């Protein structure tokens, strides 16, 4: 999935631990070969190749993941959009940009993006992208989904504690060997070598979306590498969003959505997900928490 996975499990002996870590790696690999949009032989790559041509039959697992992604796209009115993969990469965050792209270029960059042009057929289990050149991708859901699946796999095998961390998208369960909950640090975006806060988690998930490592500044305004798929413009206002809840896939999608929607609209969206809470950090360094941040029993400051 293009990112690093760190796997921690608690077992009675090293042999059991190694065997189950291998099982987690196999599960991550299985999912990658289903949903990756940059490996040519996956079902999603097949869907993308047939954009504007014909529907493609996919496994139920892929179909249901796509269906959930479209539902989130609808809730955010396109602030989250799994067809973002078709976006032209006109923004560069490697210090090579000297001026903003033109409004015309920005508009053109997202002309193939649009979740409303994704047609699902639940009877045939097919996905059809109506426009030639359209693509879908799971960069904002896939790692969270994989960590959830790995947690479920380990619990089914009697491994009662661990963490699966996919590039900062984590599913946790059980407790540390000393009986204490897992302690998760939230990076300070203005001092990435320091922690802003540490929280404890038992069975839960935490994901972070941030722009503090890749951004450009034009006329004193900070533009992040996270692009609003509805407009083609980089998001502004927030430099980090961390979401807590029971499910990493949902938290993963929400953290991305909140970055795009911004503080006010993002907090309004989160009200539709009462099992999830968030901690936002604005471009000015202000910390904003959802009202239910301290009320979740599985999270302790």
Secondary structure as UniProt FT lines:
FT   STRAND          5..9
FT   HELIX           14..35
FT   TURN            40..41
FT   HELIX           43..49
FT   TURN            50..53
FT   STRAND          56..57
FT   HELIX           60..75
FT   TURN            76..78
FT   HELIX           82..86
FT   HELIX           103..109
FT   TURN            110..112
FT   HELIX           115..117
FT   STRAND          118..121
FT   TURN            122..125
FT   STRAND          126..129
FT   TURN            132..133
FT   TURN            139..141
FT   HELIX           142..156
FT   TURN            157..158
FT   STRAND          162..166
FT   TURN            167..168
FT   STRAND          169..173
FT   TURN            177..178
FT   STRAND          182..188
FT   TURN            189..190
FT   STRAND          191..201
FT   STRAND          204..210
FT   STRAND          215..218
FT   TURN            219..220
FT   STRAND          221..224
FT   TURN            229..231
FT   STRAND          238..245
FT   HELIX           248..261
FT   HELIX           263..270
FT   TURN            271..272
FT   TURN            274..275
FT   STRAND          277..282
FT   TURN            283..284
FT   STRAND          287..289
FT   TURN            291..295
FT   TURN            297..298
FT   STRAND          299..300
//
